[in-house]
C-alpha cells in the first residue's frame, strides 16, 4: 500500500510539472497575442463569425472524419515518398536592398513568401524565413544554397499576411521586420499577434472579407478563401483571407491558402481578369481535401479567376504533406500544357518581371 501511494505521488508530481511546463510554453511569444476588447467586438460583429469561430462560405472540415490523428501520423511515419530534396535547392541570390528596375518585379522565396516591387514600393507577403512550427524539432525548411533572411530586405512599404498559421506567419521573422515595415495588411484578428510582437496599432489595417484599403496608391481588397486558422488549440479565432491587389497598371490575386470552392469564380467575375494569380499548389492530401487544392483544382481556380498568368506557390520549402516534393509542380505543369494555361516557374530568389512573364524553366528537374 505504501509503494502504491508513493507511485501515485510521483505520478501526480509528474502531471503537475507537465502542466506547468505546458502552460509556460504556451505563453511563449511564438504563439502571438489575444485580441483586446475593441478587437473582440469587431470580430464578433463580422458576418463571417458565427458560433464562436470564423466560418468558410461552404461547410468545411479540416480533415475527413475517418482520418484520425493516429492514422495520419502512421501514414507520415511509414510514407515512402521523397518529401524533401536530396540535395540543397540552388537559389538565386539577389541583392534585394540594391535591386533597381524600370519594370515591376516579383521574387519568390519558396513556399508562400514573395516580394513585389511595384511603382517604387516594396510589398512583402507571408515572410517565413525560420520554420513552420512553434517547436524547433518540426517544420524545418529544405536546405537551400542560400537562405534568405529578414536582414536581406530593404524597408518594406506594405507587409501582407494571409492568415496566422506558422508557415505563413513566422514570429521570429516578423520581429526582425517590424522596425523596417511601414504598413501591415492582415485579416481580421491577426493584428493581435503583430501588436503582441511590437508592431504599432496605427500601422496595421485589419480587413474582413470585402473590406478595402487604399494605401500608397494601391487598392487592396480582402477576399474569401477556404481554409482555417489558429496558433494554439483553438481554430477559427482569426480570419484567413486572399487579397486583390491593384495598382495603376496591374491587377494581382494573392491567393493565400485555400481549398477549391465557388469563391474563385465570384472573385474572377467581380475583380478579374487578373494579370497574375498567385495560388497555392502543394501540401494537399486525401485526408484534408477541402482546405488545400490538388493540381487540377489549381488550374480550375486560375480559369475561374480569369488570370493571364499563374504563379504556383506553397511548395519547395517545407514538407507538410505526404506527396513527393516535386509532385505538385510536375502535375500542374502537365495540366497547364494540356489546357494552354500560362504558368510561371521562376527559381527561388529570381526576379520575375510582371510585364515579360518569361520564367518557365523546369529548374526542379536539374
Long-range contacts (C-beta under 8 A, 24 or more apart in sequence): 26-232, 28-134, 29-171, 29-175, 29-196, 29-197, 30-134, 30-171, 30-172, 30-231, 31-134, 31-231, 31-232, 32-164, 32-169, 32-171, 32-192, 32-193, 32-196, 32-197, 32-231, 33-192, 33-193, 33-195, 33-196, 33-197, 34-192, 34-196, 35-189, 35-191, 35-192, 36-192, 39-189, 39-191, 39-192, 39-206, 42-188, 42-206, 43-188, 43-189, 43-237, 46-188, 46-208, 46-239, 47-208, 48-208, 48-209, 48-239, 52-236, 53-235, 53-236, 53-237, 54-188, 54-189, 54-229, 54-236, 54-237, 54-238, 54-239, 54-240, 55-236, 56-224, 56-226, 56-227, 56-228, 56-261, 57-224, 57-226, 57-261, 57-262, 57-263, 58-226, 58-261, 58-262, 60-226, 60-228, 60-259, 60-290, 60-291, 61-290, 62-228, 62-235, 62-288, 62-290, 62-291, 63-287, 63-288, 64-286, 64-287, 64-288, 64-289, 67-287, 67-288, 71-287, 72-287, 75-287, 75-322, 76-322, 79-322, 81-322, 81-323, 81-324, 81-327, 82-324, 82-325, 83-319, 83-321, 83-322, 83-323, 83-324, 83-325, 84-142, 84-319, 84-325, 85-142, 85-143, 85-325, 87-143, 88-142, 88-143, 88-144, 88-145, 89-142, 89-143, 89-144, 89-145, 89-316, 89-348, 89-364, 90-145, 90-347, 90-363, 90-366, 91-144, 91-145, 91-146, 91-147, 91-148, 91-347, 91-348, 91-349, 92-347, 92-348, 92-349, 92-350, 93-146, 93-349, 94-349, 94-350, 94-351, 96-152, 96-153, 96-154, 97-152, 97-153, 97-154, 99-351, 101-351, 101-353, 103-353, 103-354, 103-355, 103-356, 104-247, 104-249, 104-250, 104-353, 104-354, 104-355, 105-351, 105-352, 105-353, 105-354, 106-276, 106-311, 106-351, 106-352, 106-354, 107-346, 107-349, 107-350, 107-351, 107-352, 108-311, 108-313, 108-346, 108-348, 108-349, 108-350, 108-352, 109-148, 109-317, 109-348, 109-349, 110-141, 110-142, 110-144, 110-316, 110-317, 110-348, 111-141, 111-167, 111-313, 111-314, 111-315, 111-316, 111-317, 111-318, 112-162, 112-167, 112-168, 112-256, 112-257, 112-280, 112-313, 112-314, 113-317, 114-278, 114-313, 115-153, 116-245, 116-252, 118-218, 118-247, 118-250, 118-354, 119-217, 119-247, 119-248, 121-157, 121-158, 121-216, 121-218, 122-153, 122-154, 122-155, 122-156, 122-157, 122-158, 123-156, 123-157, 123-158, 123-159, 123-160, 123-218, 123-245, 124-153, 124-156, 124-158, 124-159, 124-160, 124-177, 124-181, 125-159, 125-160, 125-161, 125-162, 125-254, 125-278, 126-160, 126-161, 126-162, 126-168, 126-169, 126-256, 127-153, 127-159, 127-170, 127-173, 127-174, 127-177, 128-166, 128-167, 128-168, 128-169, 128-170, 128-173, 128-317, 129-170, 129-172, 129-173, 130-170, 130-171, 130-172, 130-173, 131-166, 131-170, 132-166, 132-167, 132-170, 132-318, 132-320, 133-166, 134-166, 134-231, 139-166, 139-167, 139-318, 139-320, 140-318, 141-317, 141-318, 142-316, 142-317, 142-318, 142-319, 142-325, 144-348, 146-349, 148-349, 149-173, 149-176, 150-176, 150-177, 151-176, 153-177, 153-180, 154-180, 155-180, 155-181, 155-182, 156-180, 156-181, 156-182, 157-182, 157-183, 157-216, 158-182, 158-183, 158-184, 158-185, 158-215, 158-216, 158-218, 158-220, 159-183, 159-184, 159-185, 160-184, 160-185, 160-186, 160-220, 160-243, 160-245, 160-254, 161-185, 161-186, 161-187, 161-190, 161-194, 162-187, 162-225, 162-240, 162-241, 162-242, 162-243, 162-254, 162-255, 162-256, 162-257, 163-187, 163-190, 163-225, 163-227, 163-229, 163-238, 163-239, 163-240, 163-241, 163-256, 163-257, 164-189, 164-190, 164-193, 164-229, 164-230, 164-231, 164-238, 165-229, 165-230, 165-231, 165-257, 166-231, 167-318, 167-320, 168-256, 168-257, 169-193, 169-231, 171-197, 174-199, 183-215, 183-216, 185-213, 185-215, 185-220, 185-243, 187-222, 187-229, 187-238, 187-239, 187-240, 187-241, 188-238, 188-239, 189-229, 189-237, 189-238, 189-239, 190-238, 190-239, 192-238, 193-231, 193-238, 207-241, 208-239, 209-239, 209-241, 217-247, 217-248, 218-245, 218-246, 218-247, 219-244, 219-245, 219-246, 220-244, 220-245, 220-246, 221-246, 221-271, 223-263, 223-267, 223-271, 224-263, 224-266, 224-267, 225-255, 225-256, 225-257, 225-258, 225-263, 226-258, 226-259, 226-260, 226-261, 226-263, 226-290, 226-291, 227-256, 227-257, 227-258, 227-259, 227-291, 228-291, 242-267, 244-271, 250-275, 250-276, 250-354, 251-275, 252-276, 252-277, 252-278, 252-354, 253-277, 253-278, 253-279, 253-305, 253-307, 254-278, 255-279, 255-280, 255-301, 255-313, 256-280, 257-291, 257-292, 257-314, 258-291, 258-292, 258-293, 258-301, 259-289, 259-290, 259-291, 259-292, 259-293, 259-297, 260-293, 260-297, 260-300, 260-301, 264-300, 264-301, 264-304, 264-305, 265-304, 267-304, 267-305, 268-304, 268-305, 268-306, 268-307, 272-305, 272-306, 272-307, 273-305, 273-306, 273-307, 273-308, 274-305, 274-306, 274-307, 274-308, 275-307, 275-308, 275-309, 275-354, 276-307, 276-308, 276-309, 276-310, 276-311, 276-344, 276-354, 276-357, 277-301, 277-302, 277-305, 277-307, 277-309, 277-310, 277-311, 278-311, 278-313, 279-310, 279-311, 279-312, 279-313, 280-312, 280-313, 280-314, 281-312, 281-313, 281-314, 281-315, 281-328, 281-329, 281-332, 282-312, 282-313, 282-314, 282-315, 282-316, 282-321, 282-323, 282-328, 282-329, 283-314, 283-315, 283-318, 283-320, 283-321, 284-321, 284-323, 284-328, 285-321, 285-322, 285-323, 292-321, 295-328, 295-331, 295-332, 295-335, 296-331, 296-335, 298-332, 299-332, 299-335, 299-336, 299-339, 299-341, 302-341, 303-339, 303-341, 308-342, 308-357, 309-342, 309-343, 309-344, 309-357, 310-336, 310-341, 310-342, 310-343, 310-344, 311-344, 311-346, 311-352, 312-343, 312-345, 316-348, 316-364, 326-364, 326-365, 329-364, 333-362
